[in-house]
Every structure is written in C-alpha cells, then in structure tokens.
Amino acid sequence: MRAQVGNDAKCQGCMPSRRTLLKASAAGLLGAAAMGLSGCAGSALADALSGVGADADGAARAVPDIGAGEVKVGVMHSLSGTMAMSETSVRDAELLAIEEINAAGGVLGRQIVPVVEDGASDNATFAEKAEKLLMSDHVAAVFGCWTSASRKAVLPVFERCNGLLWYPVQYEGMESSKNIFYVGAAPNQQIVPAVDYLAEQYGKRIFLLGSDYVFPRTANTVIKAQAAAKGYEIVGEEYTPMGHTDYATVINKIRAAQPDYVFNTLNGDSNVSFFKQLRDSGITADDLMTCSVSVAEEEVAGIGASYLEGHMTSWNYYETTSTPENDRFVAAYKERYGSGRVTDDPIEAGYCAVHLWAAACEKAGSFEVDDVRAAAGGVTFQAPEGLMTIDGDNQHMYKTVRIGRVNADGLIDEVWASDEPLKPDPYLTGYAWAKDLS
C-alpha cells in the first residue's frame, strides 16, 4: 500500500472553557517539558557543530540530518510502564511501514532509518526523548506518544524546535498545532457519534469513568455539554490514577447509580483490573453495557475476551474492517510479528502516519519541516480503514467512524459506521452545544 498525493482537499477538575482547560492541562506539564525546551537554544558555534539551525530571532531550530542515502526518523512510544501494553504494538506497526517503504525504494531516494526511544509511560521522559531526537539525532519527523498528557508534554518541544510529530491516537480535541499531524480521531469522529448511538440503543443515563488526566476529563467535558443539549443524564463521574488497580468502590458506585451504560475512558493496564473486577462482581454486558474509546483489540487480548465479550467500542478501524488494503495489512503484520498478534486502530494509525509522511515528503520534494507541512494538505493514503486524507486547515485526518462489539474470539465486529469519512472538527465548531468549549 502506497500513499497518494491528492488534490482534494488530558488534567485536574472540571473545565468550563477551552482556555481554562488548556491552562489546567498544561500547568503540570510545562515543567516536565522544560528540559526538552532547553535544548532548542544555543550559541552559533554549537549550532554549527550540531547541525542545528536558527531563526531570525536567534532561537535554535532542529534541522534534519539528511545523508546521501538515508534519512532518520524518531519512533517514540512507551515500551515500559503502564502504557506499554498499548504502545509497543504501535511501534511495531510504524517499523513495519518503514520496512515497506524502504523495500519500495525509500523516500526521495533515501532509506528511512528509525531511531527508537522509550517514553516509559512518563511525561518528563517523553519530553526529554523528544528533545534528544530533534536536537541530537536530527530526525526529520517523529512518530509517537499515546496519552494526551505525553503529547502535551512534548508539544512545546516540537513547537520551540520546529520539529514534526505524527500522533497516532484518537484524542479529546481542542488543540491544533502546526508541529503536529493528528492521525487518530478528533472527537466528532469518535466520542460524539458514540454517545448518540448508545443513547439511542441503550438509554440516556450515562456513567462516566476515566483515568485522571487530560483526555478523559476533556472527553467527559464534551460529553456533558452534549448530554445537556440532548437531554441525556450524567448519573456518575469517576476518575482514577493511571495504573490504578482496585475498582471495587467504583463498581459499587456504578451499581448504585443505575446507568443505562458506562462510557469508559480508562487507559493502560487499569482496564485489565476494571473489566476483570466488573465481571467477577457478576456484571456482564447483558447486565450493563460499557463503551470504551481506549480499548481496542490489543487491549482485549491483554484483558481476555471472556471479560469483554459483548461490550462496545468506538474507533475508526478494526482488524475485521473489510477492505482489500486491510486484508494485506493484517497479513503483513501477522507475518512480521506472529500469527497470534492482532491489529487495532492505533496500530493502523501509526502505520498510516509513516506512509502519509512519506507521501508528503515526496510531494514537497523535501524533508524540511516547513516544506512538508506546506505540501501535506490534500495528501491521501488508501489505508486499511479506507481513504484517509490530510486536512490542510488543521492537520487532522478525514476518517470513517466505526462502532463495534467485542466477540468471543477477542476481535471486534462493526455494528455501525458513518456513510463516509468525516471532516475533522477538533474544536467541535459544527455543534451549537459546544460553543462554550471552543
């Protein structure tokens, strides 16, 4: 599968507005990113020796180190810690895409050389690794992160150093940076349609459960605004720390609230504990439906299909998605990493990110960040999920929404899909009820 050049075009407390949200989410992260920022300023001599460029204001900028036959890129994910169960496979998919592109001749005649770093499920580590990749390794782009907290930790590094991050995971929206391409879903391509579908199918009483960081809190702020406008009722809202493992009290609160369904934004291995304890307490999908937006096939495999059978998810891609490109992708992934491995939405998005970057470079005729960014709008990739197009206005992707149900084999069967790929709307400007959010 090759990309084509087309001509068409997460914090504490409740947040009443985008400005309040961003202040709250960023406050604890700027310090974590400070180490990364320090590497983006230096003397002219140091710049000359390190391959670092400078703007007119004297601020140092990362400059890709392009060899005669090679170009380096960063691959930065949590390979240890609470997020490793989700992120390791995204790394694998990105490396698969690099191997495919190299086998087809590379990008602009150069072979891609990956520099792999472990963010270790730690925001400060992500910021440090981002600075290293941009300012020491001189990569042309970075594919990485999962949680919104890690993305917000590295965002100042990429903006100050003028690097380029390709972010592969759905997220809460309310952000658009010229130094990030958002390859996962915006909220109008996952969260908003899922809430409406579930209200129609199961009822209007919603219990919100999430990990305590920016994505779940912001996603739930969106859902509460949507609920107020649509006449849905939020009957409970609980957050637990990343890596939390004891859900007995939360499950008791869910029982007492008697929701029609639980909207789940837990991340990482907390999902293992929650779903096992939910089932052990006697609650199945027949008793109470949950819909997860951070549980995909990889997480189902880690938790166990018997604990998740019948529960729902909302994504843009499943291993079962029926396209010729997906048949080839699934076969290639399993051949490379083993027949027991599964694909899922973030895995596919990471794979697509590399192909989209390569196509944007080819269109630009350059690896320079400013050139690639200017050329990227309208670039398309016939992806496993279907046609994916870069929106040049906000650097998000047109994507098809797919709601699914976990089956007994641990795969996810699609039960509803949008008619076509939806234009990304990260600030939800197309929804009157979201005006106070954006």
N, C-alpha and C positions, 0 to 999 in steps of 0.2 A: 504494500500500500504506500502510495506516494502522495504527498500534499500537492495541491494545485494552487496556482496563483489565479485568483478570481478578480473580476472587475466589479462585482456587486459588493455592492456593499454587503477579641471576645472578652471581665471587669467586675466591679462590686456595685450592688444596689440597683434600683430601677432607674431607667434613664428616660426622661420625658422628651428629650430632643436630641438631634444628632450632635449638636455642639456639646451638650452635657455628656453624651455617650462617649464621644471621642476623647474628651478630657479625662473621663473616668478610666477608659480602657488604656489610654496612653500613659497615665501618670505613673503606674507601676512598671512600665516597660522602658521608658526613656533611659532610666539608669542602667537597665540591662543592656541597652544598645550603645551606651556611651563609649564603651571600649571599642566597638566597631567604628564609631564616628572618628575616633582619634586617628585612625589610620588613613583618613582621607584628607589630611592636611600635612604638608611637609615642605622642606626647602627645595629650591630649584635644583640643587645638586642631587638631593635624594631622589627627586622626581626623575632626573636624567638617568640615574643609576638603576632605578627600579622599573622603568617603563611606565611611570605614572605621568599623566598629562595634567594641565592646569587650565582653568577658565580665566577669563579676563580679570576676575576679582581675586585671582591668586589661589583659589581653593583647588586642591588636588582632585583629580578625577581618575578613575580606573581606565586603563587603555588595554584592550585585548592584545595578548602576545600571539601574533599570527605568524606561524612558521611557514616555510616554503611548502610543506606538505601536510601540516597539522594545524588544528585549532582546538584549544582546550575549552571545556565547559565544566561547570560545577554540578554535582549531584549531591544534594544536602537534605538528608532525612534523619529521623530518629531511628537509629539501629540498635538502641538500647533504651531502657526505661519504659514507662507506662504506654507510650505510643508506638513502641517498636512492632507490636503485633499488627498494626495497621500500615506503618510507613515502609517497612522493609520491602514489601512486595511492590510498592510504588517505585522504589529504587530499581528493583529488578526490571520493571516494565520500561523504565527510562533507558536502562542499559541495553535492553532488547532493541529498542528503537534506534539507539546509536549504532548497534551492530548491523541492523538492517540498512541504515543509511550508508554506513561505511562500505558494506558489501555492494551497494549500488553505485559506488563511486565517490561517496562523501558529499561535502557541501562546498561549492565553489572550487572543486578540485582538491579539497583538503579532507583528510581523515579526522574524525572527531575523537579527541582524547578526553575521557571523563576523569575528573578529579573528585573522588567520593569523600564526603565528610559526614560524621555522625553528630547530629544536633542533640542527641542524648536526652530527648524529652525535656529540655531545659532552655528557657528563653534566652538567658545570658550566653549560653553556649552557642545557640543559633546565631546570635549577633556577632560573636567572636569568629565563628567559622565563615560567616558571610564576608566579614572584613578580610579574612585570610584569602578567600577565593578571589575576591576582586582585586586586592592590593598587593598580594604576594604571588598568587598563582596566575593572575592576569587572565581570568577566564572571559570568554565572550558572552556567556549567559550562565544563569544558574537555574536549575530545575529543583524545586524543593519546598520544604515546610509542609505541615498538615494543619495544625491548630491555628486559629486566628491569632492567638497570643504569640505564637512563634513568628507568624507573618508580620504582625505589628512590631515585634522586637527588631526584625531585620529591615523593615521598611525605611527607617531613617538612614540606615547604612547604604541601601541601594540608591536612595534619592541624593544623599550627600556625595556619594562616589560616582553617581550616574552609571550604576550597573543595571542589569536587566534580570528580573526574577520571573520565572514562569511557574505560577502557583496552581497545583493540580486538583484542589479540593473545593467542593461546594462551600459557601460561606454566607455570612449574615448580611452582606451588602453594606451600604452606607460608606463606601470607600471607592476611590478611583485614583490611582497613582500612575503617572507617566512611566514609572520604572517597574511596573508590574503588569503582566498579562495574566488574567484570571481565567483559567481553563475549566474550572468547575462551575457549578450552577450559581447564578445570582438568586436572591430569594424569590423572585417571580417565576423562576424556573424549577423550584423545588418545594419550598416551605408553603407559600401562599396557595398553590393549587392543591397540595396535600391536605391542608386544613379544610378547604372547601369540600374536597372529595369525602373526607372522613365524616364531616358534619352531615353530609347527605346520606352516607351509608350507615353510620353508627349512632349519630346523635350529636347534640350541641354542647354537652357538658364535658369540658376538657380539663385534664390534669397535666400540668407542665412539669417535666422532670429533666434536669440537665446538670452537667458539670459546671463548676463555679469558675467560669472565665468568660471572655468576651463573646464568643459565638453563641452559646446557649442563652446568655442573658439578652443579647441583642435580638436573636431569633424570637425569643419569647416576648420581647417588647413589640416586635412586629405582629406576632400572633394576637397579643392583647388588643392592639389597635384594630386588627382585622375582626376580632371577636366582637368588640364594642360596636362596630359598624354593621355586622351581620346578625347580631342577636344571639351569638354564641356565649356560653357562660364558662368562665375560668373558675373551676371549683378547688384548685390547689396549685401551688407552685413551690417546688423544692429544688435546691442546688446542693451538690456535694463536691468536696475537693477532688481534683484529679487523682486517680489511683485509689479512691475510696472503695472499701470492700464490704461494709456492713449496711445492708439495706432493710433490715427488719423494721426499723422505725418508719422509714419512708413507705414501705409496703403497707404497714398499718394505717398510715395517713391516707394512702390511696384507697384502701378498703372503706375507711370512714367517709371519704368524700363522695364515693359512689359515682365516679365519672363514667361517661359513655366510652371514652378511650383515653389513653395516656399518649401524649406527644413527647417523645424521648429524644433529648439532645445530649445524653451522656456520651463521652468519648473515651477511647482507650480501653484498658482492661477492666474499668469499672462496669462495663456492660456484661462481662463474664459473671461477676458477682450478682448484679441486679437480676439478670434473667434466670440464673440458676436458683437464686433465692425466691424469686417470684413463682417459679414452677414448684419448688419444694414447699411453698406455702399453700399449694393447692390451686393456684390460679393459672389457667391456660388461656390461649387466645379465644377459646369458645366462651370463657367467662368474662374476660376483659381484653379488648384489643389494645395493642400498642402500635404506634407507628414511629419508626426510627429514621433519622436522617444522617446518622453517622455509623450505622451498622449495615455492612454490605456482605458479600459472600465470604470475604476473608475473615471477617469477624464472626460470621455464622460458623465457619469451620473451627475457629478458636473456642467458641462457646459451646457448640454442639447443636446439631439440627433439632434434636428432640426437645430442647429448651425453647426454641424459637419457631417451631413449626406453626404455621397459621398466622403469625404476626406479620405486620406490614412494614414496608419501607418506601421511601420516595427518593428516586435518583434520576439520572438521565441514561443510564446504561446498566444492563445485567449480562451475565455470561450467556443467558438464554436469548438475548436480543437477536432477532432474526434478520441478519444482513450477510451478504457474501463476504464483506470485509471482516465481519466478526467471526465467521467460520475460520477464516485464515488466521486472524489474530489469536483466537483461542488455541488453535492447533500449534501455532508457532510458540506461544507462551508455554504450553504444556511440554512441547518437545524440548524447549530450552531448559525448563526448570522442574519437570517431572509431571507425570500424568495425574498425580494426586493434588496438584495445585489448582487454584481457582482464579478466575479473573473477576474484577468488580469495577465499580465506577471510578474511584480514584486511581486504580491501576491503569484503566483505559485512558483516563485524562492525562496521566503522566506520560504515557506512551504517545498520545496525540500531541502533547506540548512540544516534544522534541521534533516531531515531524513538522509542526506548524512553524517553529523557529527556523528550521532548515529552509522551508519554503519562503519565509520572509527574507532570509539572508539571500537566497537565490534571486528573489525579486529586486532586492536592494542592490545586488552586486557587491555586497559589503558585509562585514561582521561588526562594524561600528554601531554602537547602541542607537545613536540618533538616526542613522540611516535605516536600521532595521525597524525602528519604531515608526518612522515616516512611511515605510513601504508596507507595513503589516496590514493595514485596513483593507478588507476585502479578500485577504488570503483565505483559501478554503482547504479543507482536508476531508476526503471521503473516508470518514472514521468508522470504526466498528459500530458506533452508536448511530451512524448516519452522517449526513453532510454537516460539517462544523465550519462556521465562518467567523473570522475575527471582525468584531465591530470596531471600526476605526475611531469612533467617537469616544469609547470608554475602555477599550482593550479587554472587553469581556467577549464571550462566545455566544453565538446563536445555538440553542440546544433544545432538544425534544425532552419534554417531561415524561417520566415513566413511574407509575406507582405499581408496586409489586407485593407479592405474598410469599413468604418463605415456605418451601415444600419440604417433604420428609427427607429428601436427598441433600438438603442444605443449599440448594440453588433457589433462585427467586423467579417466580412466574409473574410476568406482566399482567396486570388486571385493568389498567387504564393508561392511555398515552395521549398527549396533545396531538392535534392533527398535523402539526408542522413544527420545525424548530422555532422557538420563541426568541424575539429580540431581547437581549439582556437589559434589565431595568434595575441596576444596583441600588438606586435611591427610591425606587417604587414611585416614580413621578406619575405613572399611569393609574394610580389608585388614589381617589379623593381622600380615603380614610387614612392615608399615610402621609398627608401633607405636613403634619407636625413632626414626623420622623426625619424628613429630608430637608 
